[in-house]
Amino acid sequence: MIYFYRNRFHKVIKKSSPVFVQLMLTGVLLMFAGTLIWNFEATTLTCILKMWLIAIGFGLVMGNLLAKTYRIFKIFHNVRVTQLAVKDIDLLYFSGSVVLIEIVLVAIWTFSTGIVTEFVRISTTQTLYTYITCSAPNTLFNTIMTVIIIAFNICLVVLGVVVAYLTRNVESSFNEAKYIAATMYIYLLAAIVLLPLYYTAGDGSGSVFRQFLPRSVAFILCLYFTLFVLFVPKIILLRRVQKKAKKESQQKTTVLTGSIVDRITSLQSQTSSVSERS
């Protein structure tokens, strides 16, 4: 985030919209924090924080990815060419709406039937085994809200995959459309493969680890893939452009210095010639 902020006026960063870059990186940071907190001992605070951080973080990442993909789609599929420019503020309204919906859904889940907190559950398969889980006081309501939140986020991913597929061959700035499409595909893959593993882990001994493993793999895979695919190519390109500009500047300085030296040598020769004649 600091690196992109310091280089926000460079053409490489400006073409990728610095505002959206910072918002997505903020989302990644929040999701990392939520994933870390999820592994702490379950308390009322950690139960609330992990969901809020992950929901808002995912909304920031996916909302801004969808906004950027839509801009590419709008520009390159505008048959009438009525308005090529899609302003950042218009896209911010969209990404902001996604984040707002995430907040509303998580707020309903957190506070509607009493504050979400930790509960000691008895295993349905092992009589003597108990485990701690985060849940709303009303179990049915907790299940319904969990399904709604997951369904909403899966819809965002599916929508992103569809738009990314439609723009897969578009040659946008620095091939950004291809990078966004790859990111959308990995999010969908993680949801398809790892969500069933997570929710079929059971509630017997070892179930906590069986849930921890796919959850951690999903978050690490998606977040690091997002960082490396969307942001590392920009850093590499920026460094390459800066190195090229520095090399050209050095060459110009060398040529200019050589020209000045030649002029001085020529003047010295002329002065020596005049002195000898005198």
N, C-alpha and C positions, 0 to 999 in steps of 0.2 A: 504493500500500500504506500509506504514511504517512497519507494523507488519510482512508482508510477506518478505519485504526486509531484516529485521533484522534476520529472520529465513531462509534465502535463502539457506544456506548450510545444513540444516536439511534434512534427507532423505525423509520425508513426502512432503516437498516443492520441493525438487529436482526432485522427481518422477513426479510431476505435471508441470514441466518445468517453472521455475521462470520467464523467459523472457515473456512467453505467459500470465502468471498470471498478471504481471505488465502491459502489453499492454491492456489486457481486462479491468483491473481496471481503466486504463487511459481512455479507451473508455466509461466506465460507468460514470466516472467523467465528461467527456465532454458532454455526453448526459444530465446529470443532469443540467449542466450549460446552455445548449441550451434550455432545458425545462423552466428553470427559466427566461431566457432572453425573451422567447416567451411571457411571461405574462407582460413584460414591455410595456410602450407606444410605438407604432409602429413608428420607425424612419428608415432612411436609414441604420444606423449602426446596430440596432437591427434586422432589416429584413435580413441583410447579415449574421450577427453573428449566429443567431439561426439556420439557415440552414447549415452553415459550421460546427458548433460545433456538431450538431446532425448527419450530414452525416459522418463526420470523426469518431465520436464516435461510431456510428453504424457499420461502416466499420471495426474499430479496434475490436469490440466485436465479430461481426459475422465472420469476416475473420479469427480470431484466433480460434474461436470455430470450424469453418469448418476445419482448419488446424489440430487441435487436434483430431477431429473426424476422419479425413482422415488417420491420423497416426495409430489410433486404428484399423480402417478398413483394412489398408494395411498390418499391422503386423499379424492380426488374420485371414485374408482371402488370404494370400499368399500361394497358393497351392505348388508351387515349392520351397518355402523357399529360394529364391535366395539372398534376402537381407532383413533381419528383421529390421535393424536399419534405421529409417527415420530421417535424421539429422534435427536439429532445423533450420539451415540456409535455407534448402529446403522449409520448411514450412513458414519461414519468407518471402521468395520470393512470395509465394502464398498470404499470408495475406497482404503483402505490395502492391501487384497488386490490391487487392480488394479496399484498401484504395485509391490507385492512381486513380482507375476508379471513385470512389465516388467524389474525388477532381475535376477530369476533368468534370464530369456531372454537379456538382454544379457551377463550374467556368463558364461553358457555359451558364447555367441558369442565373447567376449573371451578366455577362458582355456582352453577345453577342449582345443584342439589346438595350444596355444602362443599366446603373446600376439599379439593383432592388431597389425599394424604396417604401414608403408608398403612397397609393392612396385612395382618398375619393370616395367611391362607393355609388350610389343611389340604394336603394332597388327596385327590380322588382315587388314586391308584395305590398309594402307600399310606396306611393309616397313621403311622407314627411320624410321618415326614411333614414338616411345615416350612413355608417359605414366605418371604416378604414381597409384596407387590404394591405398586402405586395404583390407586383407584379412587373414583368418586364414590360417595356413600351408597348411591343407588347403582347396583351392579348392572342392571339392564340398561339404564341411561348411559353408564360408562361405556358399555359395549356399543350402543348405537352411535354415540358421539365419536368413538374411536373409528368405527366403520366410515362415518361421514367424512372425518378428517383425512383418512387414508384415501377414500374414493376421490375427494376433491383434488388431492395432490397427484394421484394417478392420472386424473383427467388432464391436469396441467402438463404432465409428462407426455401423455399421448398426443395432446394438441401440439406440443413442441416438436414431437417426432414427425407429425404430419406436415407441419410448416417447414421443418428442416429438410424433409424429403423433397418437398416441392422446390426448395431453393438449393438443392445439393450440387447442381451444376453451374450455379451462378458464380461468376468470377468477381467477387466483391473485394474490398480492400484487404490485402494480405490473405486471401482465401478464408476469410473469417466465417463464411457460411458453412464451409466444410468442417471447420473446427467445432462450431456450434452444433452441427448435425451429429458429429461423433459424440459430443457430450450428452446430447439428448438420448442417443441410442444406449449409452452405458447406464444412464439413469433408468431407462425402461428395462434393460436387461437385469439390473440389480433388483428392481421391484418384482419382476416375473420369477426370478430364481430364488431370491433370498426371503421374500415375505412369506411364502408357504413354509419354508424351513423354520422361520421364526415362530409362526403361529401354530405349528404342529410339533413343537418341542416337548409338549406334555407338561405335567406338573409334578413329576416324580423327582427323585434324587438325580442330580445332574442336569435338570431342566434349565437351571439358571445359567450354567455354562453353555448349554446347547442354544440358548437364546442370545447369550453374550457373543458367541462366535459369529453367527451370520449377521447380527446387528453391526458388530465392529467391522467386519469385512465389507459390508455394504457402505457404511459411512466412509471408511478409509479409501475404498475403491473410487467412490463417486467424488469425494472431495479432492483427493490428490489428482485424479484424472482431470477434474475441472481446472485445477491450478496448472498442471503441466500442458494440457492441450490448449487452453484458452489464453494463458498468460506467458508461458515460457517462450513460445514462438515470437511474441511481440518484443520480449526482452532481447532475444537473439537478433531479431531484425533491427531493433533500435541500436544495439551495440555495433552491428555491422555497418549501419548507416553512419553512426558517429565515427567509427574507425575510418571509413572511407572519406568522410568530410575532413577528418584530421590529416589523413594522408595527402589529400588534394591541397589542403592549406599549407602543409609542409613543402609540397612540390612548388606551389606558387611562390612561397617564401624563398626557396632555393633558386628558382628562376629569376626572381626579382633581385636577390642578393648577387647572383652571377651577372645580371645586367648592370647593376650598380658598380660592381668590381671592374667590369669591362669598360664602363664609362670613365671611371677613375684612372684606369690604366691608360686609356686613350688620351685623356687630358694630360696625364703625366708625360706621355710620349711627345705630345704636341708641345708641352712646356719645355721639355729637354731639347727638342729640335729648334725652338725659337732661341733658347739660351746659347746653343752652339752657333747659330748664325750670328748672334750678337757678338 
